[in-house]
Amino acid sequence: MNDILLNGKSLTVDALMRITREGARVKACPAAMEEVKRSRALVEELVAGGRPMYGINTGFGKFSDVAIPEEEINLLQIKLILADAVGVGDPFAADIVRGMLAMRANSLLNGFSGVRPVVVETMIMMLNRGLHPVIPQKGSVGASGDLCPLAHMVLPMIGLGEAEFGGRVMEGTEAMAKAGIPTIELKAKEGLALINGTQCMTSVAAHALADAQMLKKAADIVGALTVESLRGIKNAYDPRIHEVRRHSGQRDVAENMRRLLAGSDYVTSQGELRMQDSYSLRCIPQIHGASRLAIDYVASVAENEMNAVTDNPIVFVDTGDVFSGGNFHGEPMAIASDTLSVALCEFANVSERRIAKLIDPALNHGLPAFLVKHGGINCGFMVPQYAAAALVSENKVLAHPSSVDSIPTSAGQEDHVSMGTIGARKAAQILENVRAVLGIELICAAQALDLQEKRRLGAGTQAAYDVIRAVVDFMEEDRILYKDQKAAAQLIADGTLVEAAEAAVGELK
């Protein structure tokens, strides 16, 4: 596996996933490291000259007007980390932590932060040797960036806090020693440069985004299988319909549906069995496609943020200026994360309606009630729809936008905050719920197919049917279903469903 070169400008979500989930090694671009050296030289020159600079020789937040004596400038940075490491709750998973490390190093490599090269080198060693700080999930309001979680990220670097190494959680100083990574003593500006940033919310959102890119294809596959099981009308996916609407996401979904259903004897033509399908079938391109447009927006914001300078103050070497601004404010990622939440919710909302249609004898075009023989003694798939409904309703609560909330901090100095990390965490939770709902639909669609006369499935849907039947059997009589539901959701989460369909029809849009 090739190393990922960090230069502050070209990190992508795909590359980040290679670092965080596949263990790709990381290197710093030599040219970018030269920019880091230049910015550090300017900071040291200005400190020696005594120029007042926020967070370098002044206090923080409401204490920004308090001058710090020269002999306490380095101590100030250590105290900042101690003061901000106030996280609450369960720790983030290793992939999220690795994302924070990689993106913070990448941001510093832009050369506008005034840190020494050793700071970047230490973070890269932590990544490459698999040392992961223990970072609680809660405690960031996303104002001056992710101060709290990033402070926990820094603690092991200075021999404090806790870290996971070699499969075991231990004190930070022990973990660094076992990994063979020297701890560092923070110098002027370095603590502030490490924690003024949006890397926690961006890491959580980027991982949810990467999973959403897989999930959007899975939603099309599952929807196509349901269309077949209900003998849906293929004319709704005619390309001419979607060209005149003009939305790229809608066009892509319609194309996926045509390819997945190609060769199917289950699908029907308009007027053959009925004139129109219900919206949950007929409007799959419009509904799934709208979510895709939102996901594209989130991707553009996330990849920009992954390569952005988000600390404060910012050091401009060419002019010698050090300006305090607000690039650490998480609002761009907060709104993007809330948008991702809404986009994901809609995949589950329409999926649950398709599940309800499959099990309802008044709506399922002649299939047995609740998709089971001998109804009455058997409940069939009555209650899995309850579970899907519960998850969909939970998602509605979770999708309430965090970014419209704000609460003042630091005695009113930070009087508007983004709540971006909360929004990103909610998006990740919604994603998990959506997988579960789609998994239930996948099981129901396969059951519905097996309850009717055998016909030829589409090229892609046959692959999907084979995948689900490899892990979930036809239900002749009631049985425990939660394990089946978990197995179906896992097919979506690990990419097995999408890989099987794409092996049959080529890469989906």
PAPARO-733984 format. One record per residue (C-alpha): x, y, z; residue in three letters; residue number from 1. Coordinates in steps of 0.2 Angstrom, whole numbers, plus 5000, padded with zeros to 4 digits. Example, Ala and Ser with C-alpha at 12.3 -4.5 7.8 and 13.67 -1.06 7.14 Angstrom:
BEGIN
  east  north    up  code  pos
  5062   4978  5039   ALA    1
  5068   4995  5036   SER    2
end
This chain:
BEGIN
  east  north    up  code  pos
  5000   5000  5000   MET    1
  5007   5017  4995   ASN    2
  5010   5030  5008   ASP    3
  4998   5045  5009   ILE    4
  5007   5061  5006   LEU    5
  5000   5076  5017   LEU    6
  5003   5093  5009   ASN    7
  4989   5103  5016   GLY    8
  4980   5104  5000   LYS    9
  4975   5087  4992   SER   10
  4968   5076  5005   LEU   11
  4952   5067  5000   THR   12
  4939   5057  5009   VAL   13
  4945   5042  5000   ASP   14
  4963   5045  5005   ALA   15
  4957   5048  5023   LEU   16
  4948   5032  5024   MET   17
  4964   5023  5018   ARG   18
  4973   5031  5033   ILE   19
  4959   5028  5046   THR   20
  4952   5011  5041   ARG   21
  4965   5003  5031   GLU   22
  4981   5008  5040   GLY   23
  4989   5017  5026   ALA   24
  5005   5025  5031   ARG   25
  5007   5044  5031   VAL   26
  5022   5056  5025   LYS   27
  5023   5074  5026   ALA   28
  5027   5083  5010   CYS   29
  5045   5090  5011   PRO   30
  5040   5107  5002   ALA   31
  5025   5109  5015   ALA   32
  5037   5106  5029   MET   33
  5048   5120  5023   GLU   34
  5032   5131  5024   GLU   35
  5030   5125  5042   VAL   36
  5048   5130  5046   LYS   37
  5045   5147  5039   ARG   38
  5030   5151  5049   SER   39
  5038   5145  5065   ARG   40
  5053   5156  5062   ALA   41
  5041   5171  5061   LEU   42
  5032   5167  5077   VAL   43
  5049   5165  5086   GLU   44
  5055   5182  5079   GLU   45
  5039   5191  5084   LEU   46
  5039   5183  5101   VAL   47
  5057   5189  5104   ALA   48
  5051   5206  5098   GLY   49
  5037   5207  5111   GLY   50
  5023   5211  5099   ARG   51
  5006   5207  5107   PRO   52
  4998   5192  5099   MET   53
  4982   5183  5104   TYR   54
  4985   5166  5112   GLY   55
  5004   5168  5110   ILE   56
  5008   5181  5123   ASN   57
  4990   5184  5129   THR   58
  4977   5174  5138   GLY   59
  4963   5165  5129   PHE   60
  4945   5169  5126   GLY   61
  4939   5182  5139   LYS   62
  4957   5183  5145   PHE   63
  4963   5189  5128   SER   64
  4968   5206  5135   ASP   65
  4979   5199  5149   VAL   66
  4997   5200  5144   ALA   67
  5008   5184  5148   ILE   68
  5026   5187  5154   PRO   69
  5039   5180  5142   GLU   70
  5045   5167  5155   GLU   71
  5027   5160  5155   GLU   72
  5023   5159  5137   ILE   73
  5027   5140  5135   ASN   74
  5018   5136  5151   LEU   75
  5003   5145  5144   LEU   76
  5001   5132  5130   GLN   77
  5002   5117  5142   ILE   78
  4989   5125  5153   LYS   79
  4978   5128  5138   LEU   80
  4978   5109  5135   ILE   81
  4975   5105  5153   LEU   82
  4960   5117  5154   ALA   83
  4952   5111  5138   ASP   84
  4953   5092  5141   ALA   85
  4936   5091  5149   VAL   86
  4928   5078  5138   GLY   87
  4913   5067  5143   VAL   88
  4906   5050  5138   GLY   89
  4912   5035  5128   ASP   90
  4928   5037  5118   PRO   91
  4928   5039  5099   PHE   92
  4932   5024  5088   ALA   93
  4950   5022  5082   ALA   94
  4946   5027  5064   ASP   95
  4938   5044  5070   ILE   96
  4954   5048  5081   VAL   97
  4965   5043  5066   ARG   98
  4955   5055  5056   GLY   99
  4958   5069  5068   MET  100
  4977   5066  5069   LEU  101
  4978   5065  5050   ALA  102
  4968   5081  5046   MET  103
  4976   5091  5060   ARG  104
  4993   5087  5053   ALA  105
  4987   5091  5036   ASN  106
  4981   5108  5041   SER  107
  4997   5112  5050   LEU  108
  5006   5108  5034   LEU  109
  4999   5123  5025   ASN  110
  5011   5133  5034   GLY  111
  5000   5146  5042   PHE  112
  5000   5140  5060   SER  113
  5018   5144  5067   GLY  114
  5022   5126  5075   VAL  115
  5038   5118  5075   ARG  116
  5040   5103  5062   PRO  117
  5042   5091  5077   VAL  118
  5024   5094  5081   VAL  119
  5018   5088  5064   VAL  120
  5031   5074  5064   GLU  121
  5025   5068  5081   THR  122
  5007   5066  5075   MET  123
  5013   5057  5059   ILE  124
  5022   5045  5070   MET  125
  5007   5042  5081   MET  126
  4997   5038  5065   LEU  127
  5010   5026  5058   ASN  128
  5013   5017  5074   ARG  129
  4995   5015  5078   GLY  130
  4995   5025  5094   LEU  131
  4977   5032  5097   HIS  132
  4973   5045  5110   PRO  133
  4958   5041  5120   VAL  134
  4945   5055  5116   ILE  135
  4928   5057  5124   PRO  136
  4914   5060  5111   GLN  137
  4905   5074  5120   LYS  138
  4910   5091  5126   GLY  139
  4913   5101  5110   SER  140
  4901   5116  5105   VAL  141
  4911   5118  5089   GLY  142
  4915   5137  5092   ALA  143
  4934   5139  5093   SER  144
  4934   5123  5084   GLY  145
  4934   5106  5093   ASP  146
  4944   5113  5108   LEU  147
  4939   5099  5120   CYS  148
  4942   5083  5109   PRO  149
  4957   5090  5101   LEU  150
  4965   5094  5118   ALA  151
  4962   5075  5123   HIS  152
  4971   5071  5106   MET  153
  4986   5082  5112   VAL  154
  4988   5075  5130   LEU  155
  4998   5059  5125   PRO  156
  5009   5070  5114   MET  157
  5015   5079  5130   ILE  158
  5015   5064  5141   GLY  159
  4998   5065  5149   LEU  160
  4980   5058  5146   GLY  161
  4977   5041  5140   GLU  162
  4980   5032  5123   ALA  163
  4977   5015  5115   GLU  164
  4992   5006  5109   PHE  165
  4994   4988  5104   GLY  166
  4976   4984  5109   GLY  167
  4977   4991  5126   ARG  168
  4972   5007  5134   VAL  169
  4986   5015  5145   MET  170
  4993   5031  5152   GLU  171
  4998   5043  5138   GLY  172
  5016   5043  5143   THR  173
  5017   5024  5144   GLU  174
  5009   5023  5127   ALA  175
  5021   5035  5119   MET  176
  5036   5026  5127   ALA  177
  5030   5009  5121   LYS  178
  5027   5016  5103   ALA  179
  5045   5024  5103   GLY  180
  5038   5041  5101   ILE  181
  5046   5055  5111   PRO  182
  5034   5067  5120   THR  183
  5036   5085  5116   ILE  184
  5036   5101  5126   GLU  185
  5024   5114  5119   LEU  186
  5031   5130  5114   LYS  187
  5023   5147  5110   ALA  188
  5007   5146  5100   LYS  189
  5008   5127  5098   GLU  190
  4995   5121  5110   GLY  191
  4983   5134  5102   LEU  192
  4987   5128  5085   ALA  193
  4984   5110  5089   LEU  194
  4966   5113  5096   ILE  195
  4959   5128  5087   ASN  196
  4952   5118  5073   GLY  197
  4937   5108  5066   THR  198
  4945   5091  5064   GLN  199
  4934   5081  5076   CYS  200
  4918   5086  5068   MET  201
  4925   5084  5051   THR  202
  4932   5067  5055   SER  203
  4915   5061  5061   VAL  204
  4906   5069  5046   ALA  205
  4919   5062  5034   ALA  206
  4917   5044  5040   HIS  207
  4898   5046  5039   ALA  208
  4900   5053  5022   LEU  209
  4911   5039  5016   ALA  210
  4898   5026  5022   ASP  211
  4884   5036  5014   ALA  212
  4892   5035  4997   GLN  213
  4891   5016  4999   MET  214
  4873   5017  5007   LEU  215
  4866   5027  4993   LYS  216
  4870   5013  4980   LYS  217
  4863   5000  4992   ALA  218
  4847   5010  4994   ALA  219
  4845   5009  4975   ASP  220
  4848   4990  4975   ILE  221
  4836   4986  4989   VAL  222
  4823   4997  4981   GLY  223
  4825   4989  4964   ALA  224
  4822   4972  4973   LEU  225
  4806   4978  4981   THR  226
  4800   4985  4964   VAL  227
  4802   4967  4957   GLU  228
  4794   4959  4972   SER  229
  4779   4970  4969   LEU  230
  4779   4968  4950   ARG  231
  4782   4987  4948   GLY  232
  4781   4997  4932   ILE  233
  4798   5000  4924   LYS  234
  4792   5015  4913   ASN  235
  4794   5026  4928   ALA  236
  4813   5024  4926   TYR  237
  4813   5029  4907   ASP  238
  4828   5041  4905   PRO  239
  4817   5054  4896   ARG  240
  4807   5057  4911   ILE  241
  4823   5061  4921   HIS  242
  4831   5071  4908   GLU  243
  4818   5084  4908   VAL  244
  4819   5086  4927   ARG  245
  4837   5090  4925   ARG  246
  4844   5084  4942   HIS  247
  4859   5074  4941   SER  248
  4855   5063  4956   GLY  249
  4838   5059  4949   GLN  250
  4846   5054  4933   ARG  251
  4859   5043  4941   ASP  252
  4847   5033  4951   VAL  253
  4835   5030  4937   ALA  254
  4850   5024  4927   GLU  255
  4855   5012  4942   ASN  256
  4837   5006  4942   MET  257
  4837   5002  4924   ARG  258
  4853   4993  4925   ARG  259
  4849   4983  4940   LEU  260
  4832   4978  4933   LEU  261
  4838   4974  4916   ALA  262
  4831   4957  4910   GLY  263
  4819   4956  4924   SER  264
  4802   4946  4920   ASP  265
  4795   4953  4937   TYR  266
  4794   4971  4932   VAL  267
  4779   4976  4921   THR  268
  4774   4990  4909   SER  269
  4762   5004  4911   GLN  270
  4744   4997  4910   GLY  271
  4749   4979  4910   GLU  272
  4744   4976  4928   LEU  273
  4740   4994  4934   ARG  274
  4743   5011  4927   MET  275
  4753   5018  4941   GLN  276
  4764   5013  4956   ASP  277
  4763   5021  4973   SER  278
  4776   5035  4976   TYR  279
  4788   5024  4986   SER  280
  4791   5014  4970   LEU  281
  4788   5026  4956   ARG  282
  4798   5040  4964   CYS  283
  4813   5031  4969   ILE  284
  4824   5041  4957   PRO  285
  4817   5058  4963   GLN  286
  4818   5053  4982   ILE  287
  4835   5044  4982   HIS  288
  4841   5057  4969   GLY  289
  4838   5072  4980   ALA  290
  4847   5064  4994   SER  291
  4862   5061  4982   ARG  292
  4862   5080  4978   LEU  293
  4863   5084  4997   ALA  294
  4877   5071  4999   ILE  295
  4887   5079  4985   ASP  296
  4886   5096  4994   TYR  297
  4892   5088  5010   VAL  298
  4907   5080  5001   ALA  299
  4912   5097  4993   SER  300
  4912   5105  5010   VAL  301
  4920   5091  5019   ALA  302
  4935   5090  5007   GLU  303
  4937   5108  5007   ASN  304
  4938   5108  5026   GLU  305
  4950   5094  5027   MET  306
  4963   5105  5018   ASN  307
  4958   5121  5026   ALA  308
  4968   5132  5039   VAL  309
  4956   5132  5054   THR  310
  4966   5138  5068   ASP  311
  4969   5155  5076   ASN  312
  4978   5167  5075   PRO  313
  4984   5164  5057   ILE  314
  5002   5168  5053   VAL  315
  5006   5176  5036   PHE  316
  5024   5174  5033   VAL  317
  5025   5184  5017   ASP  318
  5019   5200  5026   THR  319
  5024   5196  5044   GLY  320
  5006   5198  5049   ASP  321
  4998   5188  5063   VAL  322
  4979   5190  5063   PHE  323
  4965   5184  5074   SER  324
  4950   5178  5064   GLY  325
  4937   5165  5065   GLY  326
  4942   5150  5054   ASN  327
  4940   5139  5069   PHE  328
  4921   5141  5069   HIS  329
  4912   5125  5064   GLY  330
  4897   5133  5055   GLU  331
  4902   5126  5038   PRO  332
  4903   5108  5044   MET  333
  4889   5110  5056   ALA  334
  4877   5114  5042   ILE  335
  4884   5101  5031   ALA  336
  4882   5088  5044   SER  337
  4864   5093  5047   ASP  338
  4861   5092  5028   THR  339
  4869   5074  5028   LEU  340
  4857   5069  5042   SER  341
  4842   5075  5032   VAL  342
  4848   5066  5016   ALA  343
  4851   5050  5026   LEU  344
  4834   5051  5034   CYS  345
  4825   5051  5017   GLU  346
  4833   5034  5012   PHE  347
  4825   5026  5028   ALA  348
  4808   5036  5027   ASN  349
  4804   5029  5009   VAL  350
  4811   5012  5013   SER  351
  4800   5010  5028   GLU  352
  4785   5015  5017   ARG  353
  4790   5001  5005   ARG  354
  4791   4989  5019   ILE  355
  4774   4994  5025   ALA  356
  4767   4991  5007   LYS  357
  4775   4974  5006   LEU  358
  4767   4967  5021   ILE  359
  4750   4976  5020   ASP  360
  4737   4964  5010   PRO  361
  4728   4980  5005   ALA  362
  4743   4987  4996   LEU  363
  4754   4972  4991   ASN  364
  4745   4967  4976   HIS  365
  4740   4949  4981   GLY  366
  4754   4944  4992   LEU  367
  4750   4936  5009   PRO  368
  4747   4947  5024   ALA  369
  4764   4951  5032   PHE  370
  4773   4940  5020   LEU  371
  4769   4923  5029   VAL  372
  4760   4907  5026   LYS  373
  4747   4903  5039   HIS  374
  4744   4920  5045   GLY  375
  4736   4921  5063   GLY  376
  4747   4908  5070   ILE  377
  4761   4917  5062   ASN  378
  4764   4935  5063   CYS  379
  4777   4935  5049   GLY  380
  4785   4952  5045   PHE  381
  4772   4962  5055   MET  382
  4784   4967  5069   VAL  383
  4800   4971  5059   PRO  384
  4790   4985  5051   GLN  385
  4787   4991  5069   TYR  386
  4806   4991  5071   ALA  387
  4808   5001  5055   ALA  388
  4795   5013  5060   ALA  389
  4804   5016  5077   ALA  390
  4820   5019  5069   LEU  391
  4813   5031  5056   VAL  392
  4804   5041  5070   SER  393
  4820   5041  5080   GLU  394
  4829   5048  5065   ASN  395
  4816   5062  5064   LYS  396
  4821   5068  5081   VAL  397
  4840   5066  5078   LEU  398
  4839   5075  5061   ALA  399
  4833   5091  5070   HIS  400
  4847   5103  5065   PRO  401
  4861   5106  5078   SER  402
  4867   5121  5069   SER  403
  4851   5131  5073   VAL  404
  4856   5130  5091   ASP  405
  4869   5141  5100   SER  406
  4873   5144  5118   ILE  407
  4886   5158  5123   PRO  408
  4903   5152  5131   THR  409
  4918   5161  5138   SER  410
  4908   5174  5147   ALA  411
  4900   5180  5130   GLY  412
  4916   5181  5121   GLN  413
  4911   5166  5111   GLU  414
  4893   5171  5109   ASP  415
  4888   5161  5094   HIS  416
  4893   5142  5093   VAL  417
  4890   5130  5079   SER  418
  4886   5113  5088   MET  419
  4895   5105  5073   GLY  420
  4902   5090  5082   THR  421
  4885   5086  5089   ILE  422
  4877   5087  5072   GLY  423
  4891   5076  5065   ALA  424
  4888   5063  5078   ARG  425
  4870   5063  5075   LYS  426
  4872   5060  5057   ALA  427
  4883   5045  5061   ALA  428
  4869   5038  5072   GLN  429
  4856   5041  5059   ILE  430
  4867   5032  5046   LEU  431
  4867   5016  5057   GLU  432
  4848   5017  5059   ASN  433
  4846   5018  5040   VAL  434
  4856   5003  5037   ARG  435
  4845   4993  5048   ALA  436
  4829   4999  5040   VAL  437
  4836   4995  5022   LEU  438
  4841   4978  5029   GLY  439
  4823   4974  5035   ILE  440
  4817   4979  5018   GLU  441
  4830   4968  5009   LEU  442
  4824   4953  5019   ILE  443
  4805   4957  5016   CYS  444
  4808   4959  4997   ALA  445
  4817   4942  4996   ALA  446
  4803   4935  5006   GLN  447
  4790   4942  4994   ALA  448
  4799   4935  4979   LEU  449
  4799   4918  4986   ASP  450
  4780   4919  4989   LEU  451
  4776   4920  4971   GLN  452
  4778   4912  4954   GLU  453
  4797   4911  4950   LYS  454
  4802   4922  4936   ARG  455
  4818   4929  4930   ARG  456
  4826   4943  4941   LEU  457
  4836   4957  4934   GLY  458
  4854   4956  4932   ALA  459
  4859   4966  4947   GLY  460
  4844   4961  4958   THR  461
  4848   4943  4956   GLN  462
  4865   4946  4963   ALA  463
  4856   4955  4978   ALA  464
  4844   4941  4980   TYR  465
  4858   4928  4981   ASP  466
  4868   4939  4994   VAL  467
  4853   4940  5006   ILE  468
  4848   4922  5004   ARG  469
  4866   4917  5008   ALA  470
  4864   4924  5026   VAL  471
  4845   4924  5028   VAL  472
  4833   4909  5024   ASP  473
  4815   4910  5018   PHE  474
  4804   4911  5033   MET  475
  4792   4897  5033   GLU  476
  4786   4900  5050   GLU  477
  4789   4913  5064   ASP  478
  4807   4913  5070   ARG  479
  4819   4925  5079   ILE  480
  4823   4938  5067   LEU  481
  4835   4950  5075   TYR  482
  4850   4940  5070   LYS  483
  4843   4940  5052   ASP  484
  4841   4959  5053   GLN  485
  4858   4962  5059   LYS  486
  4866   4951  5045   ALA  487
  4856   4960  5032   ALA  488
  4862   4977  5039   ALA  489
  4880   4971  5039   GLN  490
  4879   4966  5020   LEU  491
  4875   4985  5017   ILE  492
  4888   4991  5030   ALA  493
  4903   4981  5023   ASP  494
  4899   4984  5005   GLY  495
  4895   4965  5001   THR  496
  4878   4970  4993   LEU  497
  4885   4983  4982   VAL  498
  4900   4973  4977   GLU  499
  4889   4959  4972   ALA  500
  4877   4970  4961   ALA  501
  4892   4979  4953   GLU  502
  4900   4963  4949   ALA  503
  4884   4959  4939   ALA  504
  4880   4976  4931   VAL  505
  4896   4986  4932   GLY  506
  4900   5001  4944   GLU  507
  4884   5010  4949   LEU  508
  4882   5028  4949   LYS  509
end
